[in-house]
Amino acid sequence: MARIAVIGAGMGAMAAAARLAVAGHRVAVYERTDTYGGALRRLERDGFAFDTGPGLLPLPAVYRDLFLKTGKEPLDACVDLVQVDPSSHHVFADGTRVSLPNASRAGVVSALQEALGPTAGQRWGDFLVRAREAWDRSRRPLLEEPLWPNWRVLAEREPYPAVPHRKLLRTRTAGTLAEIGAWELRDPRLVSLLGSYALEHGLDPRSTPASAAVLPYMEHAFGTWYVRGGMRELARAVYERCVARGVEFRFGAEVTGVLEKDGRAAGVEFAEGPSPASGGETVAEADHVVAGVTPAVLDRLTRGNRARGDGEVPGRTGTASRLTVLLALRGGRPEGTPHRTVVHTEDRETELDSLAGSPASLPAHPTVTVLRPDDPALVPDLAHEAVTLTAVVPRGAGPGLEEHAQRVITAAERAVPGLRDRLIRHEVRTPADIAEATGAEGGAVPVPALAAAGGRLLHPSNSTRVPGLFTVGGWSHPGGGLPHAGMSGALVAGLIVEGPEFRGSR
């Protein structure tokens, strides 16, 4: 039985902790804040409750597998997991609206044909066929296996199939999402729909590789889910599973360094010497250390001894964050209201330019995601509604966010008629709040791993140059997002239990 110290209580870290505890190891989790869950937080006030992090769960199979492998009670016995249908409702710049059914590629194509015309529906259907091919080519190395030592193969190889496009007597193939939109989809509403899957992660479709076609494919193929009571309930369930398996949690325990002995990780040390949170210890010895932190924090913890190795991927620190506006409304949620509505910008180019601009550069007409859960647990009574609005902003954005929140509310009125007349109050969650919860500089949000693009959207390996030190969570392979965090936990547990020869579950 090995002693394992886990730094941080984010979803990936807890997923690894539960699996390692079931494997017979003694696991202690040290979290600098006073709670678990990383970005999965909840704000409660006057009978209203809001998720302040992710509001929906793609690929629930990742967490179903976690609960299957760590206990007798399945995930669905621990949380009330419901499929969201329609998966999303879209309001385009020209006023066109379309609802996309959940987990039905044929249904999506049919809905687009009815709303946008048969040609548009056919083009999206043809695109999904190619997106599936990209998924089949990249799924295992990107999501189910430790990062290949020869990761450059993933960086250089574009899994999205070539569709020749002739222009000026030259034949070209799409290398970015924007080129897929312009050359293969053509309809500006389809272009905006495709681009929204990149923008959701703070990516500019003009520079995002064509391999990102897997993002809409995953949603259409595997569906979108919600946890009743709010997504924070998923974090609670994972935390309780860890505790049931004997994982020890110490909150308010800030780790300041990774101990090394004889060239390998040997434990962790804490801020300002002994403290009740650290059990009165100045250090905690361990046979393995699992760090659920950003690359910058890992560098500090290893005192500049590069834990990533000479062949590390170029990676991406994350250039975007999120602005979240929480609305307490009078009046109940109308029957038949979509859970998620995406209100598309009227000025797409300006919005995309703002992602690469300064933190003060915010678009006048942002794309806004409106979440309106049908969940009595989130409101004081059925005569009220809790609504969450989200828009992408540059990381580190600070000044002008209250003004931008008003723009976000204005955009949301296209999805919620009479919104301002119903408004009791609103609260704004900024990149600074994300930074406080997750430790990510500027409140940056990690993106999912994607192939091609020279490795820019790959993430560092879960194993490091320091034997016994592993990384987990959104800033490590396979990247950001709730499913990816759970996958990283499974990969780290496999590497510790089975050793470097571990190649993922089959």
Helices and strands as residue ranges (DSSP letters): E 3-7, H 11-22, E 26-31, E 42-45, E 48-51, E 57-58, H 61-70, H 75-78, E 81-83, E 88-91, E 97-100, H 105-116, H 118-139, I 140-144, H 152-156, E 165-167, E 170-172, H 177-180, I 181-185, H 188-199, G 210-213, H 214-222, E 224-227, H 232-244, E 248-251, E 255-261, E 264-270, G 276-278, E 283-285, E 288-291, H 295-301, E 320-330, E 340-343, H 348-355, E 368-371, G 376-378, E 384-394, H 401-412, H 419-422, E 423-429, H 431-438, G 441-443, G 453-455, E 469-471, H 482-498
